[in-house]
Amino acid sequence: MSTAEDIAAAMPELSGWIGRSRLVPEEISLGAVRRIAATFDLDPDGFMPGDVLPPHWYGLFFADMPRQSVIGVDGHPKKGAFLPPIPLPRRMGAGRRVQIMGGLRVGDAAVKKVEVAAITPKSGRTGQIVVLTMRHTILVGDNIIAVDDFDAIYREGVAPGGVGPVTQPVKAPTDGVWAEEVFLDPVLVFRYGAITWNAHRIHYDADYARGQEGYPAVVQNGGLTMHLLLDAALKRAPGALRHYTARLARPLFVGDTVTFHGAAPEGGMMRAWAADKDGLLAAEMTLDYGA
């Protein structure tokens, strides 16, 4: 069967996953917070019990912890272990839509509710894909801290040694009023992967990334790109972050340099984006500060 036929045949089973949910508990411990602070070049001793954390740090907790026996060849859990068994081998983060209602505190006993929100097959220039949308609701007691709708794209495989298809490049905007250049340090990528318990081999195994998934080098973790872009934007925040949307446009690669930019705030909103070493748009974000 063709890839499109395989996806169509799988959809009745996949549709049964929509609405499934599970709970992931987490203690927001001081030790974990201090390791995160050190990773992002903050003073780890500057955090104490009861301190409110930056609004986007919820994404650094609540990691899934699959047993080693259910890890697949790509470093992700095998299909059906934690996520729907989508019949495509390559998985990458694509974007998110986040509502912020509060902030986690050091010492909180928190819970993440994980729900399969949507599974959407699509056909495009780069071939057959399936978009999986997961809804993550962060709670402390009955209080909702954040709701994060996260999209991951599943793609067709690449012949060994081949090159994977890429989206059409687009030049990054030029109307920024600030810029911040960041080296994509392999040590930072490793530490971020350790914090988030992300074992996807494209983020540390160059031979696998090139030979099995068709990338030219080790791939920057998209979640880390979003985190760093948020860090840069929050330094220029005109108010408290209430909502943001983010989209990854093209891969970045470890060892390269990325430049984060932002436009002037307008009506409590601000656009921010990431440009790769060639000035191409790699990620974009719209932030609502509720000002």
N, C-alpha and C positions, 0 to 999 in steps of 0.2 A: 504494500500500500504506500501511497505518497504520504508525505508529512502531514498535509492538510487532512487526509483521510484518517491518519492515526489520531490526530487531535479530535476530529469529529467523533470518532469511535470512543474516545476516552471521556468526552464531555458528560454523558449521563452519570458516570461514577464521580467525576470531578464536581458536578453540580451538587452532589450530595454532601460535599465538604462545606459549601457556602452556609454560613451561620454557625458552624462548629466553633466552640470556644474552649479555652482552658485558662487557668490561673497560674501565674509565675510569681511567687512571693520573693521578697528581697529585703534584707536589712541594710539600710543605708549607713554602713559602718564607717567610723572615723578612719580606720586603716585604708579602706578602699578609696575614700575621698582623698586622702593624702597621696595615694599612688596616682590617682587621676590628676591631681594638682601638679605633681612633679612632672608627669608626662607632658602637660601643656605649659611647662616652664613657669608655674606659679609656686609660691612659697608653701610647701606642704604643712608647715607649722602655723600657717595663717588661718587654718580651719579648725574649729572647735565644735564640740557637741552643741546641737541646737542651731548652728548657723544655717541660713537659707542658701541653697546652692543656686548657681546660674540656671536660668529657666530651661535651657536645652540639655542640661546634664542628665535628665531622666534617661536619655538614650544610651548612657554609659553603664546602666545597670540592667537587671532582669535578663541576663543572657540565658539562652537555652543551653542545657548541659547534657547532650547526648552521650551515651556510653560509647567507648571506642569501637565496639563491635558493630555499631550502626552507622559509622562514618563511611561515606562513599569515596570513590577514587578522587573526586574533586575537592575533598575536605569538608563538604557539606554533609549533613545527615542524609542517609539514603531516603529515596522517595517514599513517602507515606509514613515516615517516622514522626516528623513534626509538621510537615507541610504536605499539601496535596500532591499526588503522584503525576505531575504534569509530564507528558512524554516528550520532553525536549531536554537536552543535556546541559546547556549553558545558562547560567543564572547570574543576573547582575541587577543591582539596585538602579531605580530609574527616577524616583521622585517621591515627594511626600507633601501632605497638607496637614498642618498642625495647629491645634488650638491650645493656648496656654491659659490655665485658670489659676495657677499657683506655682510654688516651688517646693521641691523636696528639701527636707532639713536633715542635717547630720543626726543620725540616731533613729530616724523614722523606720517603722515597720510598714512597708509599702507592698502593693500588689500590682502586677500588670495583667490585665485581661487581654488575651490574644484571641482575635476572632477573624475567621476567613470572611472578608467582606464581599469579594467579587473575583471571578475568574473569567477573563475575557480573551478569546482568540482573535487575532488580527493577522492580516496579510499586508506586507509592505515591500519597499524596495530592497530591504535586507533579508527578505524571506518570511517564512511563517514564524509568528511569535505568539506567546500567551502572556497576558499581563495578569499577575496575581496581586490583588490588593488585600493587605492585612491591616486590620484596625487594632491599634494598641491603646488601651485606656489605662492610665496610671492613676492609682487610688491610694490614699492614706485614710484608712477608716472608710467613712462614707463620702469623703471629699475627693472630687475629681481634680487631679493636678494637671493632666494633659490628655488630649485625644489626638493620636497620630495615625493618619491613613497613609500607609507606606506601599508604594508600587515596586514590584520586582518584575523584570522582563525575562522570560525564558526564550532562548533562541535555539535554532538548529545547530547541529554539530559542525565541526570543521575537519576536513581530511587531515590526517597526521602530517605536520609540516606545512599545512596550508595557511592562508591568511583569512581571517574572519572579515565579513563585510562590515563596513562602517557607515554611519549616517553622513549625509552631505555636510561638509564643513561650512560653518557660518562665522563671519568675522565678529569679534566681540564688540559691544557698543563702545563709543568713544566719548560719551557725555558724563563720565565719572568726575566727581569732585575730590575723591580720595583714592589712593592706591596703596597696596601693601604687598610686597613681594615675599614669597615663601618658598624655600627649598623643600622638596618632597623627600625628606630624610628617611632612608630605609629603617633606621632605628626607631623613629617616631611611628612609622607604619607598623613595625613589629610590636611596639608597646601598646598601640591602640588596639591591634588585633588581640593581644593578650587580655586587655581590659574588657573588651566586648566578647571575648571567647570566639572570635571569628577565625576559622581554620581554612577558609577558601584558599586553595593553593596558588591562585593567580596573584595573590598579594605577597608571596614570599618565595615561590618556586619558579625561577626564570625558565628552566627547561620545560616544565609543565605548561606555563603560560604560553610559551612560543610553540612547543610541539603539539600540544593537545587542544588549545583554545585559540590559536592563531594570532596572538598578540605579539608585538615586537619586543616587549620587555615586561618586567613585573608591573602589575597594574596597581595604581593608587587606589586605596579603599575609598569608595564613594561616600560612605558615612563620615569618614575623616575629612574629606573635602567639604562636606556640608557643615561639619562642626567648626572647622577653621574659618570658613566664610562667615558663619554666625558670630564667631569670636571677633572677627574684624569689624562686622557691622555693629555689634553691640557696643564697641568702643565709641561709636559715633551716634549712639541711640538718643533720639529726642524724647523718649518716654519708655514706659515698661512694655516689653514685648508681649503682645496678646495673640498674635496669629502669624504664621508664615507659610508660604508655599515654596517648594524647591524642585528643581528639575536638573538632572544630569544630562548634558548634551553630547559629550564625547569623552572617551577615557583619557585620563592622565596617567603618567608613568613615573614610577619611583626613580629618583635621581634627577628628574627635571625640575624646573622652577615654574611656579604658577603665580600669577598676579591677581589679587583680589581688588575689585573696584566697587564703588558705590556712587549712585547719583544723589543729588541734593534731596533731603526729605521734603515731602509735599503732602500736606493734609494728614500728617501722622503716618504716612507711608514712606517706604524707601526701597528702591531697587538696588540689588547688589549682584555681582557676577564674578566668575572666574575666567581668566584668559590663559590659555596654555602658552608655551614658549614661542609659538608661531602667531600669537595674537588671535587665535580662534576661540570661540565660545565653548567652554567646557562645562559650566554650570551657571544657573541663574536662580535668583531668589527674590521674592517680594515679601517685605516685612511690614507688619501693622503694629505700630507702637501705641495705638489707642490714645494718642496725644490730642 
